């Protein structure tokens, strides 16, 4: 696959990032001048509609959306079944783990993912502290291996599809995708994770993809040769981004609001950063402004004493945590905390369950305020923000799914749920 586009084109960046995180091999050809356009197409730049994607078949897609690319690649599908044993929303580590374990145990599983496989972990340039990979593994590679496992066991994936509404009735969740497609399942696991938090400074939206990026910037690191770049954040994701970028850029400056890296970053990584001559760490500092009209050329920094200064930079990668992706729960009976995280198990109070809890037992550890609806990974209140923890929660949630299916539908293994009615379960309507 070939990709042609402007070096600082937001649309071209989105396609590069999408293809990189989807583990699709492509050759990137920047085109910004008439000379480059004539070399590539035999025409001046004004006569070419960019970005341009050329498929191995020779078919060309002019300025395509990500969904159009996904459709051409055969990734956008409709549900194969009228009803599933388990629907999983989100294909990060927690959702992928749940899909592998549930499908391997004979459950009919569908995974709905609105973007690409992997979640935030999929954007990590290297995960070094995950069990079994002594030399680390790229987030995209880990996610793709998990997807293949789940598919081999029979899990179904609906990519570039977003769940926007869920109604709980007759002991099932009746989900609705953005295009109106229904997805019905006896149980569900919400593993929608978190979205990168914005800095909240002027010009951020204007420069997104034109020097401002969220996440580790795996697709952008090779483009940073000879440049000075900035990484904002002090956790492991920011540290791995800085190390990856330092292998390409002339220099990397980390902007960290806290007084030390040790409070938020693993020791092995902070020690490695301290020993890397191309990385400089500015502690007690935050970004308060962006410099540049069409492309990023610098940032304004403010230290703990309130002193400000400008720093030249051509690219900035923001890795400052995120906000839970739970807006879809607003019209459901599922409780969230004030920040939007899903409340589960022992954190649910009697007030959370009043007039909502319709079974004669306490909620399971990862169960939300709706029986049979579970949460796993970063989206859950008080979860541990680590890949291994998310994978563990995904597997654990499947254990509780089995218990709920057994008590509600009399299932002890794979079964045709369409022919069954729930046993002693009151209706719960959103």
C-alpha positions, 0 to 999 in steps of 0.5 A: 500500500502507498500513501501520498500526502503533505508532511504536515497534513492532519488527514495524512497523519490520521491515515498514517496513524490508523495504518500503523496501529492496524499493523498494515504495511505501507510506504509513506511518500510526502508531497508538498511541492510541485516538484514532488508532485510531478515526480510522483504523479506527473502533474503539479500539486494543484492538480492532485487531491491529497492524501492519496492511498494506492492499494496493492490492486492499483485502486486509488482512494483520494482523500479517503476517510478511515472508514472508507479505508477499513471497508476496502480492507474488508474490516467493516462488517455486520453482525453474523448472529441475531444474538450472542452470549457475550458482547464486548465493547472495546478491543484494548487489552481487557476486551481482547483478553475477554474475547480470547477466554470467552471464545475459547470456552465456547461462548458466542462472542462479538467485539465492537471497536470504534477505531482500531485494535489495541486501545491506548496500549496499541499506541505504545512503542514498546511494552517492557514490563509485561510478563513473558516478553523479556525484550519488550513488545510493541503495543500493536504487535501484542494487540494483533496477536491477541486478535488472531487468538480470539478469531481462531477461537471463534470470536467475531470482530466489528471494527470501525463500529461504535455502540451509542445506546444500550437498553437492558430488558428481558435479561439481555442487553440490546445495543445499538451501533451508530448506523442503527445496527442492533447487537443483542447479547445475554451479557456484556463487558464494557472495556472501552478504556480511556481517551487521551486527555487534552492540554486545553491550550489555545490552538490545540485543535488547529495544530492537531496532526500538524505538529501536535499529536496524542500518544506515542506517535509511532507513525511519526517517529521516523519523520523526526530525523534532525528535529527537536520534539517535545513529550508531555507527561511523566508516566510510562507511556510518555517515557516509552514515547521519549525513548522511541523518539530519541532514536530518531530526533536530534533531541527530546524534551520531556515536560513533566508537571510533577517534581520527579519521574519516580512518582509516576514512572517505573524505575527501569524506565526513569533510569534509562531516560536519565542515561539517554543524552538526547533526552532532557527532562523539565520537572515542575513545568507545564505547557501553556501555549502553542506557537505556530499558525499552520505548523507547530514551531514552538511551545510556551512553558511555565514553571512552578514559580510562574516564570514563562519561556518559549521553546522551539519544537516542531512536534509535540506528543501529549501522553498525560493520561485520559478520560474514560470513554463512557458517554454511551452510559448516560441513558442507561442504568449503569452508574458512573462516578463524577469523573465518568468511570464505571462503578463495579462490585464492592464500590457499588453502594445500596443507593446505587442499587436501589430500584435497579438491582433485579437479582437476589445476590450481590454484584460480582466483583467486576459487575456494574449496577446492571446484572450481567453487565461488567466492566474491565480495564481502565474504564473501571473505577479504581482499576490499576492502569497497567496492561497486565491488570487489564488482561487479568480483569478481562479474563476474570470478567469472563468467569463472572459472565459464566456464573451469570449465564448459569444462574439466569439462563441455566447455562453451564456451557455453550448454548443457543440462547435464542431458544431460552428465556431468562430464569427469575430475572426481572426486566431492567429498562434503560 
